[in-house]
Amino acid sequence: MKKYLCWTLVFVLLLTLSAGCSNENIANNKGTSNESATNNQDAGLPDNFHAEGFPVVDTPITLKLMGAKYPIQGAWQDLQLFKVLGEKMNFEFEFDTPASQNLAEKKNLAFATNSLPDVFFGGNLTPMDEVEYGKQGVLIPLEELIEKYAPNIRKMFEELPDVKKTITAPDGHIYALPKISTIPRGLAIKAWINQTWLEKLNIKHIPGNTEELYELLKQFKEGDPNGNGEADEIPFSVQNPSLLTTIILPAFGLVEDGNRIGVFNDKAQYVPLDPKYKDYLAYVRRLYEEKLLDNEMFSHTQQQYTAKGKENRTGVFVAAGPFIHVDITPLESVDYPYLPPMTSPVNDQKIYPVSTGVARGAFAITKENEHPEASIRLADYLYSEEGAKLVMMGESWEWNEDKTSWSFVSPISNREEHRGGKVTPDAGGTILPYWTWSKEGLEFAAKENNPQGNYFNRVTSEAYLPYGVTPFPMTYFSEEEQARLNVLLTDLNTYVDQMNAKFITGNIGLDQWDEFTSTLKNMGAEEVQQIHQAAYDRWNRG
């Protein structure tokens, strides 16, 4: 009987091979599709899908994408990025792209009514979205798909091990992938020093501590550095007071995140409870009282803040680049002086808050998606160097003959289009990929296209990142923890904002510090610490 079965199988196999030979002239697409389906069945893969190579599928599939459309961007269906991706992978796309300010409402409605896209693409999912809708099965776990079909994502996890911890929910699953950038200039907010004022007053020394900054600001106030004969200089200005916790607070040995939490020696701390926070407030108050710090910072608009710089009235200011604030061209930003991390009488160690470069919730697959394997391959391609460049620059580049370096191939005007949102939704948005270049690659790109960007990268790498501290890692909270934080932090943040303004403007004296910290504790600041400590310990265990 066994021998009979064996010969039967051989006979069937021969018939199959004969049939394949007799159909050699069948159209290539159909033959490829049949062969792919057979191979996929043998390998346990879905029909019409390739685990490697391109296209990803032989017969086109349609993916519905939802993501935030920012004002700078053109209609997504017209963008080069999706046309190139569609051709490469044999995908067709349908888009649901509410205006960025309406995305949260549209996203919540999609969850509530089960009118889901296949993929949130630039969907700006919050940690609570991931936890809640992952638990409900609305967002599918990605880790098995990544293990099977996503070598670029696995490579990224190996290169940046903290990222995997950061995007792994408390239940152990990964429900969304992040946008990641290791380009230095975006990792630290910087303050700049008005170069023409330094030259006018013949000042050579850049402050390295808070007292030296105070002396510089006094010279700016008293020396008429803008040369108009009027005492209209604003020695130090910021768009809003919260930026002072980035620029000045670190000099006092403290950094904080958006919840005013910092981690020091593996202990989560509600920063306004620290005695050095009082020293920080005293220093800022001193600047404010002597009008060395913009007395309109609590009330002016972004436009008014920028206008002060364009009128050459500000000495030290915060901006992504100096040309944004003062009346110079981008190329004049090269070698523009910056305010480095500082020390103070209460702290002799330089520290500075830096971003992880990780923006969570950029890409997620929903339960409605009938092609999760193909969808993860889309994400994986965008984590490759080639895919990342496509997202960032469109088809304005090409590999050189050595296949390890590349060059721009389109004129600067075309490259400006991608930055203007006419080629890719990366401009203004939070979409994949993992965007990283070697030092040589950064310098090459800057030399060809963006010399001030090269300078910003060098400044960040040399002056800020060596002292960089992430105030608190990007962790997940349980539903119960998040619900409690929502209650506590709403009142705490409002109270601290109000009291900071009163301390800085002199409406109340610092002799009320003990009452301030006592009130914080009564409002739950220590409980906020404890919740963050528990989340940090989970994150730290990996």
PEHU-V609643 format. One record per helix or strand of 2 or more residues. SS is the DSSP state (helix for helix, strand for strand). FROM is the first residue (numbers start at 1). LEN is the number of residues. Records with the same first field share a line. If there is no record, write none. Layout:
# PEHU-V609643
SS->FROM-LEN ; FROM-LEN
This chain:
# PEHU-V609643
helix->2-21 ; 28-16 ; 76-3 ; 80-10 ; 100-14 ; 127-9 ; 143-7 ; 151-9 ; 161-7 ; 184-4 ; 195-6 ; 210-13 ; 241-7 ; 249-4 ; 271-3 ; 275-15 ; 302-9 ; 322-4 ; 330-4 ; 372-11 ; 385-9 ; 412-8 ; 439-11 ; 451-17 ; 479-27 ; 510-13 ; 525-17
strand->61-6 ; 91-6 ; 119-3 ; 177-5 ; 191-3 ; 234-4 ; 261-4 ; 267-4 ; 314-5 ; 338-2 ; 343-2 ; 352-2 ; 358-9 ; 397-3 ; 406-3 ; 434-2 ; 468-2
